[in-house]
């Protein structure tokens, strides 16, 4: 409750600060925005392009491998891998919303985007981010049932339940759409330089010359409902999971489970801490460098870390990859032999 009041107070103070700024600005409406980008140094543009191109290719390749392995291999048709495949799809989609535009700007140095295109990018980014947050909480509950109630796992996590849980993600379309509808009423005046490498909601509101109180209130409600709530659901199952793992007699199994849990919690912590910092920082101070760093973490690095944490370290997925490669090799050899 105290956390909610502090955030609400933060919204009010930002609102009055913004109103004071509006009185001092030229009211000429503009329709083109300029993305500030990651760096203004010309010598860094090509190295940054190559680094983030490599990260993007790793994100796509890692998640694509996981996604297709889960579809092809019948051994992986279980609830856990059903959710992992969905996470891989969301990671690819989330990364594709922001990174290609960033790579284009690094290569061409244009950094120009229309207001309507900016709103569209915000819509898809909010949808995929909130969907992934919800999925992470569902996956934590799935691991809790698998570890703490293994005998009832298949009864509780039936395919009907899995599909029903996944269908809840469609609810987040309404959250993203609601933000986009209210963003359509926002206008821009003299300040049209967006201090980020993509259109993120806080920076988009910061340069507006309209009253953004409703938008900030929506951010508060969304983060409370789709951020704090799933955060609690994500972390709470790990208390009984850790208690159960400590009772496992095998040191090897116990250390392996702890390694997976700690990696998962580390990625979730990085994602939430950087997102909360970006969405609830004060407008009175210029934190442009910090904004870019935190945005890179939750918009670019998290999608490439997830395959490493959740899947590529998984022994069943490694075995599945070997089976698929051996199958393809045999088919290739058979075709060559028939020729």
N, C-alpha and C positions, 0 to 999 in steps of 0.2 A: 504493500500500500504506500509506504514512504517513497519507494522507487517511482511509482506512478505520479505522486504529487510533485516530486522533483522534476520529472520530465514535463509535466503540465506547466509548472512554473517556468521552465526553460522555454517552452513554446510561447508563453505570454510575453516574456522579456524579449525574445527574438522578434515577436510581432510588433511591439512598440518601437523597437530599434529600427525595424524595416520601415515603419510609418514615418519616422523622422528622416530616414534617408530619401524616401519618395518625394518629399517636399523640396528636396534640393536637386532633383534630377530633371533633365530635359525630357519632355514627354513625347518626343518624336518616335513613332512606332517603327520597329525594324523587324524584318522577317528572315534575316540570315544571321547565323551564329558562327563564332570562330572558336574552335577547340584549341585550348592552350597547348595540349600535347604533353608528352613526358619530359621533354627538354627542348630548350631553344638553341642549344649549341649545335652548329652544323656538323661538327666532327663526330657527334654522338648518334646522329640519325641512322647511319648505315649499321653500326654495331648493335644499336637497339633493335633495328629491323630484323637483323639476323638472329638475335637472341630470342625475340618474341615469335619469330617465324618458326624457330626450332621448338619452342614451347608449344605452339599451336599444333604443329605436326605431331608432336608427342601426345598431345591431348587427343587428337582425332584418331591416331593409330592405336593408342592404348585402349581407348573406349570402344572403338570399332571392333577390335579383336575380342574384347569381353562380350560385347553385344551379340556378335555373330556366333561365338562359341556357345553361348547360352541358348541360342536358337537352334543351332545345328545338333549339338550333343544332347541326347536324351537323358544321359546321366545327370545333367545339370537342370533338369526340369523339376526343380523343387522351389518352395516359397523363397528361401534365402537368395537363390540365384535369379529368381523372378524379379526381386527388388533390386539386386545388383545390376541386372540388365537395364532396368528403368533408370537407375542412377547414372549408368553410362550414357544413356540417351540424353538425359537432362544435362549432364556435363558437356557433351558435345554441343548441344543447343545453346546452353548458356555462354560457352566460350565463343561460339560463332556469332553471337549477337554483338560482341564488343571487339574481339581481336582483329578480324579482317578489316574493320574500319580503321583501327589503330595502325595496322600494317600499311594500309593505303596512304594514310596521312604521313607516316614516317618516310615512305618512298617518294611521294609527290610533293610534300611540304605544303599542301593546300590548306588542310584543316578547316575547310568551310562546310557547313551543314545547315540545311534549312530547318526552321522551327518545327515544321510538320514531321520531317525525318527524325528529328531529335525526340519528339513525343513518341514516335513509333518505336524507336530504340528503347526508350524508358519503359514502354508497355511490355515488350517482350522480356526485357531484363528483369523487371519486377515479377512477371509471371514465372519465369524459370527459377529465379532465386527463391521465391516463396514456396514453389513446388518442391524444390530440393530440400529446403528446411523441413517441410512436412515429411518427406520421404525418409530423411535421416532419423527422425523421431520414430517412424514406423519400423525402421530397421533395428533400432535399439530395442524396441518392444519384441521384435522377432527373435533377437539374440537372447533376450531375457527368458522367453518361453523355451527356446531350444536348450539353454544351459540349466535353467532352474526347474523346468517342468518338461523334461525330455519325453516322458512316457505319454504325455497328452499333447505333444507338439502337433502331430498330424491332424488330431481332432480339432484343435483350436485354430491352427493356421491352415484351414482348408483352402482349396482354390477359390471357392465362393467368397471367403473372407478376404483373400488376397486381392481379388478383382474389385471387391467393394472398397477396400482401403485405397487402392490405386485410383478408383473413380472419384475419390474425394479431392484429388488434385485438380480436377476440372473446376472445383469451387474457386480456386485461386484466379481463374480467368476474371471473375467478378471483381476481385480486389484490384488487379492490374487495370481493368477497364474503368473502375471508379476513379483511380488516380488519373488516368488519361483524360477522362471526361472533364474533370476539374482543371487539368492542365490546359485544356483547349480554351479556357477563358483568360489565360495569362498572356500579357503583352510584354514586349521588351522595348526599352528606350535607348538611352545613350550607351549603357553598359551591355555589350553583346559578346564579350569574350568569356567563354565558359572555362573555368579553371580546372579542367580535367582532360583526359585523353578519350573519353566517351561521354555520352549524355547520361549522367547520373542525376537522380532526383534532387539531392541537396544543392548541388552546384547550379542546376537548372533554376531552382527557386531563388537562389541567392542573387542572380543577375536580373530578376524580373522587376518591373516597375509597377506591378499590380499588388493588391493586397493578398498575401499568401497565407493568411491565418488559417483558412479552411484546409489548405493543402498541408500545412504543418500539423494541424489537428488530425488529419487523415494518416499522416506518417506515425503519429503517436498511437492511434488506434490500431493501425496495421502491425506496428512493431510489437505492441502489447499482445495482440491476438495471434499473429503469425510468427512472432519472434520469441518473446518471453515464454509463451505457452509451450511451443515445440521445444524450446531450449530445456525447460524443466522435464518434459517427457523424454527428451534425449538422454539427459544425465541421470535421472532418477533410477532407471533400471540397472545402472552399473553398480549401485550399492549392494543389492542382493546378488548380482552377478559376481562381484569380487568376493563376497562372503561365501558363495558356493564354490568358486574356483579355489579358494584357500583350503577347502576340505578335500580337494583332489589329491590322492596319495602320490601320483606320478609327478615328479619334478619337471619332466620334459613337457608333459601336457599342460601343466600349470604355467610354466614360463612362456610357452607358445601362446596360450590364451591371454596372458597378461600383456604380451607384446602386441597382439592384435588390438586389445582394448585400449592400451595407452596410445597407440598410433591413431586410432579412431578419435579418441578424446582430444588429442593434440590438434588434429585437423579441424574438428568442430570448434575448439577454443579459438584457433586463429581466425576462422571464418567469422564467428560471432563477435569477437573483440574488435576486429577491424571494421566490420559493418556497423556496429553500435557507435564506434568512434566517429565514423564518417557521417552517420545520420543524426547524431546528437551533439555535434560540436557547436560551439558558439559562433554566431555570425559576426560578433564584434571583433574577432581576431582573424588575421589572415593566416590560415593553415594550409596554403596551397600545396606545398611540398608534401606535408603529411597526408593530405587528401589523396594525392596521386599514389603514394606508397601503399596506403591502406586499400585503395581501389584495386591496385595490382594484385594484392593478396587475395581478396574475395572474388574478384572478377576473372583473374587470369591463372593464378597459381593453384587455387583449390581444385578446379577441374582436372589439372594434370596430376595432382597429388592423390586424388581419390582412387584412380586405377591402381596405383602403387600400394596404397594402404589397404584397400578393401579386397582387391582381386588378384593382382599379379603375384602377390606373395602367397596366395592360396594354393595348396598342393593339388586340390581337385581340378582347379583351372589349368594348372601346369600339365597335369596328366591328360586333361581334355585336349589341350593344344598339341601335345605329342601324338595323341590318337588321330586328330584331324590331319596333322602334317603327314603321318605315316599313311593314312588313307589316300591323301592327294598324291603322295609319292608312288604308291602302288598303282593308282589309276594312270599316272603319267608313264610308268614303266610298262604297263599293259598296253597302252596306246602305241608306244614306240615298238613293242614286240609285235603287235598286229600289223604294223606297217612293214 
